[in-house]
Amino acid sequence: MNVSDLREILQYVPRFREKTFVIAVDGETVASENFANILVDLAVLRSLSIRPILVHGAARQIEDLASSRGVKLSNSDGTGITDAETLQVSIDAAIRLTNEIMEGLSAVDLRAAYMNSIIAHPAGILGGQDQLFTGKVERVDVKAIRFLLDQGIVPVIPPLGFDGEGRTYRVNSDAVAVEVAEAVQATKVIFLTPTATFAGARGWLPHQLSINETAELLKKQRGLATVSLLSKLECAARACRQGVPRAHLLDGSINEALLTEVFSHEGIGTMVYSNEYQQIRRVFKKDVRGVMTLIRQSVKSEELIRRTRSEILEHLEDYWLLEVARSPVACVALHAYPEEKSGELACLYVSKGHENQGYGRKLMAFIETLAADHGLRQLFALSTQAYSYLQQKGGYTEAGVDILPPSRREKYLSSARNSKILIKQITLRGTA
């Protein structure tokens, strides 16, 4: 890890301190080689005063145990009928797995505890069939969970529920995670799944999805994804509808996926959110480090010219950020040359995880409006790699060096970047 990575992480620490995250891990992920790393990631979260709750599935372990006992399961993931024999295998497999997880947490110096915190009732008769010992979450023992969290103990919740008469029910772990997250008013619910892809060449999930976009994706991709992934997408959207601000889906086989998703602008998974709270606002002094982090890769690949902190601070009023859900995803600058009635569209950048969503065009349109408000009659841009985009999406045309204001021309000639020069005329407000 380099210093810039650490600085990026530290931006998030105050925001998440003493916040509760529900981490939902299915049985397949628990059985993976990467699960030991996930436990280390949980220890990192706890060390930063984030309060994790671990909800785990057990379908993989239930299937393995049933096979060894010669039992034919009626259902393994808690979404279908659970007969008496399947329930017993589910209890044995889930409790054994809970104990293994608690041993793993102890190995990374985390205190953990399991309790009967899920109160369930029978799922009942669905589609004319009695679901028998399949349960539905009735309520969550929030008081007990918060007691553990206040003591610095990680609650571990298996996919089992209990009623007031001592009966046990098999419940789906994804559904449990949603109910727990809502009940404890968690900041995030994070689903770790064995795969985050659909079938086909373009199967990767987008980095961000609104609730409505998630519903549309589920319609289009049903039949092209695993039952587990569909369940997690549906539960992520339901969590947001029920008041959880953000839900995340991560590939649990990727090392450090959890920390990367939580502590970076780009993330590594898919975030589902309930509202698209989106705004373009000025960059303030406290944002400068974030802007430099945002454009770092583009500077490295020579798409954008390198800007120092002092250079940005000197022209701070020129810079703007586009935020989605309070996270910066794009930036732009307008450097005005009032005497020449000209302005430079500069530092236009959209993070890789948010491309092809119209943010670049939105920022170009914003700068044009801003330029018109300042009485500028033309915009120019210098580009080494994005000139085709500026021409096709922004309506810019190629021009010669003579169109640049004298001070900018001098800087251009001394840079040796050999950028293409592009220009666009601006229609002033009140004129046609």
N, C-alpha and C positions, 0 to 999 in steps of 0.2 A: 504494500500500500504506500502511495506517495503522499506528500503533504497536501496536495490539492484534493485528493480523495477524502482525507481526514477532515479538511475544512468543509467539504460538501456534507459529510455526515453530521458535523457539529451544527449545521443549520437546522437540522430536524430534531436534535435532542431536546431543546426547550419545548418544542411544540408537542412532543409525545410524552414528556415526563409525567409520571403518575396516571397515564392513560391506560385503558384496558384493551388488549388485543385478544380476540378469540382465534386460536390457531386450530384449524380442522385438518386432521391427517387421516387419510383412509388406510385400511389395512395393507394394501399393496405398497404404499409408500413407507409404512413402518417396516415392512419386510425388505426394503431396498438397502443397498450398501450405503446410500447417502443419508440414511436416517440418523446415524451417529453424528453427522455434521449438522443436521437440523437441530439436534439437542444442544449442540454447542452454540448455535445461533440463538436459541431460546435463552441460554445463559448470558449471551451478550445483551439481549433485550432487557433481561432482568437487571443486569449490572448498570444499565442506563435508566433505571427506575421506571421502566415500562412493565406493566402488570399482565403477563400472559396467562391465558387459560387454555389448556390443551384438551381438545375433544378428539377422540380417535374412533375410527371404524375398525371392523374386524372381519369383513367378508372373506378376504384371502385366508385368514387363519381359521375361520369357520369351515370353509371348503376343505382345507388341508386336514383338519381334525375329523371331519365327517368321512373323508376318504379313508383315513387310517382306521376308523371304527366301522367302516362299511355301512354308514348311515346315508340314506337318500334324503337330501335336503328338499324341503318344500320351497325355500327361498333363502338366500344368503345375505342380502344387503339391507333387509329390514323394510323393503317396499312392497313385498308380496305376502302371501299367506305363510305364517309361522306355525307349524304344528308342534305338538308336545316334544317329539324327538328332536326336531330342529332347534327348539328353544333350549333344550338341555345342552346340546352341542354349542349353541351360541353363548350361553352363560359360561361354560367351561373355557371356551376359546377367548372370550372377551376379558374375563377376569385374569386369565393367565397372561394375556397381552398387556393388560393394565399394569400388572406387577412388573413385567419386563420393562415397560416404559418408565416406571418409577425408579427401577434400578438404574436405567440409563440416565435419568435426570440426576440421580444421586452421584453418578460417576462424574458429572460435570459440575458438581458442588451446588446443586439446586435442591432445595427441600420441596417435596411434593406430597400430595395427599389425595386419596379417593374417598368420596362419600356418596350416599344415595341422594344426589341433588336433583334428579330428574323425576318428577311426579308424572306418571303417565296413566292413560286409560285405554281400553281396547279401541283399536281402529274401527271395529264394528263390521258391518256388512257392506261391502263395496261391490257394485256390479252383480249383486245377487249372491256373493260368496262371503262367508264368514272368514275374516282374516285371523281368527283364533288368537294366537299370542303375539301378533304384531300390534305394537302400541303407537299411540300418538301423544306427543308432549302436551300435558295439561297445564303445568306450570313449572317454574324453575325455583329452587330454593336459593334465592338471591342472598339472603342473610348469611347462609352458611358459606357461600362462595366468597362473598366480600370479607367475611371473617378470615378466611385463609389468605386472601390477597393482602389484607392489612397486616398479616403476620409475615409477609414475604414468602408465602408458600404457594407453589404452583398447583392449582386444582387440576386434576386429571379426571376426565369424564368419559366413561365407556359408553357404547351404544346400547345401554340397557335403561329401562325405566321401571318404576315401582309404584303400585297404588297403595291406598290406605289400608288394604287388607293383607298386605304382604305378598301380593302376586308380582311376578316379574314379567316384563314385556320386552321384546326385541324392538328397538327403535332405530331409525336410520340416522347415522351420525351427521350427515349434512344438515338434516332438519333440526337435530339437536343443537348444532352450532348456531343456526339462525336464531332459535329461541333463546339460547343462552346469551348471544350477543345483544338481542333486543332487551332482555330482562336486566342485564347489568349495565346497559347503555354503553356498550363498547364503542370505541372509536373506529375500529376495523374488525372485520372477520376475514381471515385469510385461509383459503382452501388450497391445500397441497395435494396434487393429483399426480398419478404416474405419467400422464401425458397431457399436453395442452394443445393438441392438434386434432383437426378433423381429417377425414380421408381426402385424398386428392392433392394436387400440386400446390394449391393455395390454401393450405389447411391451417396455417398459424392464426391464432386468435389476435384481434387488434389489441393495441396497448390500452385503449380506453373504450368503454361502451356505456351509453346511457341505459336506463331501464328499458326504454322503447327500442333502442337498437339491439339490446339483448334479446328481447321478444322476437324481433324480426329475424335475428340470426338463428334462433332456435327453430323457427319455422322452416328456414331455408336448409339448415344443416341436419335436421332430424333424420336419422338413418345413416349419417356420415360420421357420427361421433360415437364414442363409447357411452354406455349408460351412465357410467360414473361421471364423465365430463358434462353430459347434459344435466345430470342432477345438480352438479356444482354450479353451473350457469344459472339454472332455475332458482336455486337457493340463494345465490349471490344477489339476483334481482329482487327476490322476496325480502332479503335482509334489508336492502335499501328502501324498499317500499314500507317496511316496518320501522324505519327510523335510524338504521345504522348508516352513518355518513358514507362509508366506502367499503366495498367488498373486493377482494383480490383473488385471482386464480393463478397459481404458480405450478410449474413443473417441478415436482419434488425430487426428481433425479438430478437436478442441476445444483452443484455445490454453491453455497452462499446465495441462492436465489432469494431466500427470505430477507436477508440483510440488504441485498441490492434493491429489492422492491421497496423496502421501507425507507432506505436512506439515500436514494438517488433520484434525480429529476427524471431520468429515462425509465428506471425500473427494468424489470425483466419479464414481467407477467402481464396480466390483463386486469385493469381496474374497472369495476362496475360502479356507477355513481347514480344518485337519485336526481341530481340537477346539474345542469351544464354551466353553472355559474361562471360566466366568461366575461372578461373585461380587458380593455387596453388601457394601460395607465402609465404615468410617468415613472421613470427609474429614479429612485431615491438613493442617497448615499449608502444606506444599508443593503441595497440591492446589487451594488457593483460587483461584489465577489460572485454572486449568483449569475450575473450576466457573463462574466469571464469564464465561469464553469460551463455555462450553457453553450458558448461558442468555441470552447477549447478545441474540440475535435475538428471543427471547420477551419480554425486557424492552423492547426497542425497539417491539414491536408491542403493548405494554401488557397482555400475558397475565399476566406476573409483575411484581411490584413490584421496583423497582430496589434492589439491595443493594450497599453499599460493601464494600470489602475488610475494613475495620475492624469493620463490623457482622457479617460472617460469622465473623471471628476471635473476636469477643466471645462468640458462641454456637456455636463450632466443633463441640462435642460433639453438637450437634443435627443435623448434616448427614451425609448418606450418599450414596455413589456406587454405581451399578450399572455394572460393567465387563464387557466382552466382549473376551477376548483382550488384557487389560490396557489396553484403551482405554475411557475413560469415555463412556458412551452415554446415561445418565440420572441424575437426582439427585432427592433428596427431603429434607425436614427434618421433625423432630418437635419442636415447642416445647411443653414440658410446663408445666402450671399445677397443681402437686400439691395446693394447698389446695382447689381446686375439683374435683379428680379429673378434670381435663379436659386435652386436648392439642390442638394445632393441627397438622393436616396441611398443610405449607407447601412451597413451592419444588419442587413436583412437575413434573418436565419430562423428556420423552423427545426425543432429537434427531430431526430430521426424517427422517434416513436410517434410523432404527430404529423408526419407528412401526408399529403393527399387528402387532407381534410379542409382545404380552402383557407388555411390560416395565412399563407403567404400572400394570397390575393387580398385577403381582408386587411392585412397590414399595408399593402401597396395602396389600396383605396383610402385607407385612413391617412396615409402620408400625403396623398393628392389633395384630400380635403383640407388637411392642415396647411399645406403649401398655399392653397387658394385663399384660406383665411388670412395668411400672412402677405397676400398680394403678390406672390411669386407667379411668374408666367411660364416657367419651364422647370422640369426636373431632369437631372442627369444621374447616371449611375455608372460605376466602374466595376467591371466584372471579369474574372479570369475563367470561371467555370459555369456561372449561372446565367450567362447572357441569353441563351436560347429560351430559358424560362421567362426572363424579363421581356423578351420580344413576343413570345407566344401568349403569355398570361397577362402581361402588364401593358402591352401596346407600345413598348419602347422601340426605337429605330436606331441603327448604328450611325455614329457621327464622328467627326474629326476632333482633334485636340483643341482646335481653335474655339470650340463652343464652351470650353471650361473657363471659369473666372480666372484672372491672372494668378492669384495666389494659389489656387487649386492646380492650375496648369503646371506651375513650377514644382509643386510637390509631386505631381504625377510623373513628370519627366525625370525626376531624381530617384524615383522608387525602383525603376527597372523591372516592374512587374508586368509591363506590357499589356495591361488590362484593356479589354474592349471598352469603348466609350459609347454609351447609349443615352438617348434623349427622348423626352416626351413633353409636348406642350400641355399647359394647364389651362382649363377654362375657369376664369374667375367667377366668383359668386355674383349672381345677378346679370350675367351675360350669357348669350347663347351662341 
